[in-house]
Amino acid sequence: MAEGFEASDIQDISLVSAKAVHRVKSKPPRVATMGHLKDVGMGYFEHMTRAFKLAFRFLLGTVQLIIHGFLPSLFVDAGKNASDAYKR
C-alpha cells in the first residue's frame, strides 16, 4: 500500500464516492436560475437558440474588431453591428 494509507482508508473513500454518485443520479438536475426563463418569457430551447446566436454574433464581432484594430479600413462598423445584435 502507499505510505500513510491503509486498506480501510481506501474502502472509506470508495463508499463515500459511491454514495455521492448515487445521490447525484437519483435526483433530476435542477437549476436555480430557471426562473430567468420566466423573467424573459421564453422556453428553454428558444432561450438556448437565441443565446447561441448572440454568442456566435459576438464571436464574429470580436474577430472582426481584432482585424479592424490592425487594419482600420476593414470592418469599420463591426462594433456597432455587434452591439445592435444585442439590442434586437
Secondary structure, DSSP 8 states (H G I E B T S, - for coil): --TT--HHHHHHHHHHHHHHHHHHHHS----GGGHHHHHHT--HHHHHHHHHHHHHHHHHHHHHHHHHHH-TTSSTTHHHHHHHHHH-
